[in-house]
């Protein structure tokens, strides 16, 4: 299990794969490694693994009621709020 120094996270599934939105992650932590570790864990569990990336974001997306779901599905195209600018898995 990987312990990370962070303040929040949200997993977003969209048409391009899985994006882990991370808030408060120390700059020294490689987001590419976070994404690879999640992809490896999914594969070990027997899942068909889509592209996985981890990005630093200023805040995770919230619902109209102010709740921050830990897992979101944003399918059907288009961009979703909160997308960060960090590298993707395998492009370090």
Secondary structure as UniProt FT lines:
FT   STRAND          8..14
FT   TURN            15..16
FT   STRAND          17..23
FT   TURN            27..28
FT   HELIX           31..44
FT   TURN            45..46
FT   STRAND          52..56
FT   TURN            64..65
FT   STRAND          71..74
FT   TURN            81..82
FT   TURN            89..90
//
